[in-house]
Amino acid sequence: MDKLSIKNIPFEDRPYEKFEKYGGLVLTDAELLAIIIKSGSKEFNSIDVARLLLSKHTNGHEGLKYLEEASIAELMMVPGIGRVKAIQIKAVLELAKRINSNKLNEIKTKITSPKTIYDLLASELKDLKTEQVKVVLLDAKAYVKSIITVSIVATNKSMVSPKEILSEPIKQLASSIVLVHNHPSGDTTPSRQDVLLTRKIIEYAAVFDITVLDHIIIGNNGYTSIKETNNSLFMGGRIL
């Protein structure tokens, strides 16, 4: 198969030149990805390789979601993508995720229900393949002060210590917090470890006059509020 070299594309239509002249908004996903890829293979130019990547499927996802879900090894199965390019793609996606997370932290969001927490963090947590524990820090009026990631857990939440969870809330003088983590299985039923962790954090947080409002578990298609299912654990307090 003869490839159309990037050099044979009209100068003003090449990804680098288009981005420089018009900005990223006018570029397609494939053209933006081609800039990251830089060069193609013997058979495909960088735009063709980008289109191949975006046409792949994993876990029912395609396009940009495929890139997020695919492992480095899976990306390397695409012609023209070696180890270095695969790592570069994943690194750019991680930066994008962190930028998005920082933007969430900057938004003055008032937490009024468990669903508010779900809406805030579902896109970031629901499709992860490993458990991630986050803490939402709130001020006295229940507005979000910040959202911090305290741990990425393979299998055992007992590895998450109260010190990890409470150090930032104490430092930032949070009035209250909401614990949040995901279940990669998709089943949001609280485990015994989830309940024990919640009880422990409630007890430790009370020493520093910090209220634990809830512990939200996020799955593929929804969430469970431990406070709604086990309100007595929270000493009879109101649900958010």
C-alpha positions in Angstrom: 0.0 0.0 0.0 1.4 3.4 -1.0 1.1 6.0 1.7 0.5 9.6 1.1 3.5 11.3 2.8 2.8 14.2 5.0 5.1 16.2 2.8 2.7 15.6 -0.1 -0.2 17.1 1.8 -0.6 20.8 1.0 1.5 22.8 3.4 -1.5 24.7 5.0 -3.3 21.4 5.6 -0.5 19.7 7.5 -1.3 19.2 11.2 1.6 21.2 12.6 1.0 24.1 10.3 -2.8 24.1 10.9 -2.3 24.1 14.6 0.2 26.9 14.5 -2.0 29.1 12.2 -5.5 28.4 13.5 -5.2 26.7 16.9 -6.2 23.2 18.0 -10.0 23.7 17.7 -9.9 23.4 13.9 -8.0 20.0 13.9 -9.7 16.6 14.0 -8.9 14.1 16.7 -6.7 12.2 14.2 -4.7 15.4 13.3 -4.1 16.2 16.9 -3.0 12.7 17.6 -0.8 12.8 14.5 1.1 15.7 16.1 1.9 13.5 19.1 2.8 10.5 17.0 5.1 12.7 14.8 6.0 10.1 12.3 4.3 7.0 10.8 5.5 3.7 9.4 6.5 2.4 6.0 2.9 1.8 5.2 1.1 4.7 6.9 1.8 8.3 7.6 1.2 9.8 11.0 -2.4 10.8 10.3 -3.2 7.3 9.0 -1.7 5.7 12.1 -3.8 8.1 14.2 -6.9 7.0 12.4 -6.0 3.4 12.9 -5.7 4.0 16.6 -9.0 5.9 16.8 -10.8 3.0 15.0 -9.7 0.4 17.6 -12.0 -0.9 20.3 -11.5 -2.1 23.9 -14.0 -2.8 26.6 -16.7 -1.5 24.2 -14.9 1.9 23.8 -13.5 3.4 20.7 -11.9 6.7 19.6 -10.4 8.9 22.4 -12.0 6.6 25.1 -10.1 3.7 23.6 -6.8 5.6 24.0 -7.6 6.2 27.6 -8.6 2.6 28.3 -6.0 0.8 26.2 -2.7 -0.4 27.8 0.7 0.5 26.4 0.9 -3.1 25.1 -2.4 -2.7 23.3 -1.4 0.5 21.7 1.8 -1.1 20.5 -0.2 -3.6 18.5 -1.2 -0.8 16.0 1.2 -0.5 13.1 3.5 2.5 13.5 3.2 2.6 17.3 6.2 1.5 19.3 6.9 1.6 23.0 8.0 5.3 23.1 5.0 6.5 21.1 2.6 4.5 23.2 4.1 5.9 26.4 3.9 9.5 24.9 0.3 9.0 24.1 -0.6 7.7 27.6 1.5 10.6 29.2 -0.5 13.2 27.3 -3.8 11.6 28.3 -2.7 11.6 31.9 -1.8 15.3 31.7 -5.2 16.0 30.2 -6.9 14.1 33.0 -4.9 16.1 35.6 -5.8 19.4 33.9 -9.5 18.4 34.0 -9.2 17.5 37.7 -7.6 20.9 38.5 -10.4 22.6 36.7 -13.0 20.7 38.8 -11.1 21.9 41.9 -11.4 25.5 40.8 -15.2 25.4 40.2 -17.2 26.6 43.2 -19.6 23.6 43.5 -22.0 23.3 46.4 -22.5 19.7 47.5 -26.2 19.2 48.2 -26.6 15.4 47.7 -24.7 12.2 46.9 -25.6 12.7 43.3 -23.7 16.0 43.3 -20.6 14.1 44.2 -21.3 11.5 41.6 -21.8 14.1 38.8 -18.6 15.7 39.9 -16.4 12.6 39.8 -18.1 9.9 37.7 -16.4 10.7 34.4 -13.0 10.4 36.2 -13.6 7.3 38.2 -16.3 5.0 36.8 -14.2 3.3 34.1 -10.9 2.9 36.0 -9.5 -0.6 36.2 -8.0 -0.1 39.7 -9.6 1.4 42.8 -8.8 5.1 43.4 -9.7 6.8 46.7 -10.5 10.6 46.6 -11.5 13.0 49.3 -13.7 16.0 48.6 -12.9 18.9 51.0 -15.8 21.3 51.8 -16.0 24.6 53.6 -18.6 25.5 56.2 -21.2 26.2 53.6 -20.6 22.9 51.8 -18.8 24.4 48.8 -15.9 22.3 47.4 -12.5 23.6 48.5 -10.5 21.0 46.7 -10.6 17.4 45.6 -7.5 15.3 46.4 -6.4 11.8 45.4 -5.1 10.0 48.4 -4.5 6.5 47.1 -4.6 4.1 44.2 -5.4 0.7 45.7 -4.9 -2.6 43.9 -7.2 -4.7 46.1 -7.0 -3.8 49.8 -8.5 -0.6 51.2 -7.1 -1.3 54.6 -3.8 0.0 53.1 -5.4 3.5 53.1 -4.5 5.1 56.4 -6.4 7.9 58.3 -3.2 10.0 58.0 -3.4 9.8 54.2 -7.0 10.8 54.1 -7.0 13.5 56.8 -3.7 15.3 56.3 -5.0 17.6 53.6 -8.4 18.3 55.2 -6.6 19.3 58.4 -4.0 21.4 56.5 -6.7 23.2 54.4 -9.0 23.7 57.5 -11.9 21.8 55.8 -15.2 21.8 57.8 -16.3 18.5 56.3 -15.3 15.9 53.8 -16.8 13.2 51.6 -14.9 10.0 50.9 -15.2 8.7 47.3 -13.8 5.6 45.6 -14.7 3.4 42.7 -15.3 -0.3 42.3 -13.8 -1.5 39.0 -16.2 -4.5 39.0 -19.1 -2.1 38.5 -20.9 -3.3 41.6 -21.3 -0.4 44.0 -22.4 -2.5 47.0 -20.2 -1.4 50.0 -17.8 -4.1 51.2 -17.0 -4.8 54.8 -13.7 -3.0 54.3 -15.6 0.0 52.9 -17.7 0.2 56.0 -14.8 -0.3 58.4 -12.7 2.4 56.6 -15.6 4.8 56.8 -16.1 4.2 60.6 -12.4 4.6 61.2 -12.2 7.9 59.3 -15.4 9.3 61.1 -13.7 8.6 64.4 -10.4 10.1 63.6 -11.9 13.1 61.8 -14.0 14.0 64.8 -10.9 14.6 66.8 -10.0 17.5 64.4 -13.6 18.7 64.3 -14.1 17.6 60.7 -17.4 16.0 59.8 -17.5 13.0 57.4 -20.7 13.7 55.4 -20.7 10.5 53.3 -18.7 7.8 51.5 -19.7 7.4 47.9 -18.9 4.3 45.8 -18.9 4.8 42.1 -19.3 2.1 39.5 -19.9 1.8 35.8 -23.5 2.7 35.8 -24.2 4.5 39.1 -23.2 5.0 42.7 -24.0 4.0 46.3 -24.0 6.3 49.3 -22.9 4.4 52.4 -24.7 7.1 54.5 -28.0 6.3 52.7 -27.5 2.6 53.3 -26.1 2.8 56.8 -27.1 6.1 58.3 -26.4 4.9 61.9 -22.7 4.8 61.0 -22.8 8.6 60.7 -24.4 9.0 64.1 -27.8 9.9 62.8 -26.7 13.0 60.9 -28.4 14.4 57.8 -27.6 13.1 54.4 -25.4 15.9 53.0 
